[in-house]
Amino acid sequence: MAANSAARQAYRLGERTWAVQFHPEVNEVMLDHWFTLGAAELPAPPDVIRAETDARLPTWMEQGRALVDAFLDEAARLA
């Protein structure tokens, strides 16, 4: 299990049930969509959020790929 102060963010129940409550697959296109549709819900102006996100996105995408690769490896092992 992975968690932050708001909620549990990742789960594993037994060998075959896994879930995440976040988007490891996020990319620039998704962020643009979210920032447009959800601008009123952002904790800061979209340009401020976007600047911080742009700085962190490469690391996030690398970690997301590693998570998905690990999941696929484990799924193949269990198949």
C-alpha positions as CSV (number, residue, x, y, z in Angstrom):
1,M,0.0,0.0,0.0
2,A,1.1,3.6,-0.7
3,A,-0.6,6.6,0.9
4,N,-0.4,10.3,1.4
5,S,-2.1,12.6,3.9
6,A,-5.2,12.6,1.7
7,A,-5.8,9.0,1.0
8,R,-4.4,5.6,0.1
9,Q,-2.9,5.8,-3.3
10,A,-2.0,2.3,-4.3
11,Y,-3.2,-1.1,-3.3
12,R,-2.4,-4.8,-3.6
13,L,-4.7,-7.4,-2.4
14,G,-3.2,-10.9,-2.7
15,E,-1.3,-11.9,-5.8
16,R,-3.8,-10.7,-8.5
17,T,-5.5,-7.5,-7.4
18,W,-3.6,-4.3,-7.8
19,A,-4.9,-0.7,-8.1
20,V,-3.7,2.9,-8.1
21,Q,-5.6,6.0,-7.3
22,F,-3.4,8.3,-9.4
23,H,-2.2,8.5,-13.1
24,P,1.2,6.9,-13.6
25,E,0.6,7.3,-17.4
26,V,0.1,11.1,-17.3
27,N,1.6,13.1,-20.2
28,E,1.5,16.7,-21.4
29,V,-1.8,16.2,-23.4
30,M,-3.6,14.9,-20.4
31,L,-2.3,17.7,-18.3
32,D,-3.5,20.3,-20.8
33,H,-6.9,18.8,-20.8
34,W,-7.1,18.7,-17.0
35,F,-5.8,22.2,-16.6
36,T,-8.4,23.5,-19.1
37,L,-11.4,21.6,-17.7
38,G,-10.4,21.8,-14.0
39,A,-8.8,25.3,-13.9
40,A,-11.3,26.4,-11.1
41,E,-10.2,23.5,-8.9
42,L,-6.5,24.1,-9.1
43,P,-4.8,25.3,-5.9
44,A,-2.9,28.0,-7.8
45,P,-3.2,29.7,-11.3
46,P,-2.9,27.2,-14.1
47,D,0.4,28.8,-15.4
48,V,2.0,28.4,-11.9
49,I,0.8,24.8,-11.7
50,R,2.0,24.1,-15.3
51,A,5.5,25.5,-14.6
52,E,6.0,23.3,-11.6
53,T,4.5,20.3,-13.5
54,D,6.7,20.9,-16.5
55,A,9.8,20.7,-14.2
56,R,8.6,17.5,-12.6
57,L,7.0,15.7,-15.5
58,P,10.1,13.9,-16.9
59,T,10.7,12.3,-13.5
60,W,7.1,11.4,-13.1
61,M,6.9,9.8,-16.5
62,E,10.1,7.8,-15.8
63,Q,8.6,6.5,-12.6
64,G,5.3,5.8,-14.3
65,R,7.1,3.7,-16.9
66,A,9.0,1.8,-14.2
67,L,5.7,1.1,-12.3
68,V,4.0,-0.1,-15.5
69,D,7.0,-2.2,-16.5
70,A,7.1,-3.8,-13.0
71,F,3.4,-4.5,-13.2
72,L,3.7,-6.2,-16.6
73,D,6.7,-8.2,-15.5
74,E,4.8,-9.4,-12.4
75,A,1.6,-10.2,-14.5
76,A,3.7,-12.2,-16.9
77,R,5.3,-14.1,-14.0
78,L,1.9,-15.0,-12.6
79,A,0.3,-15.9,-16.0
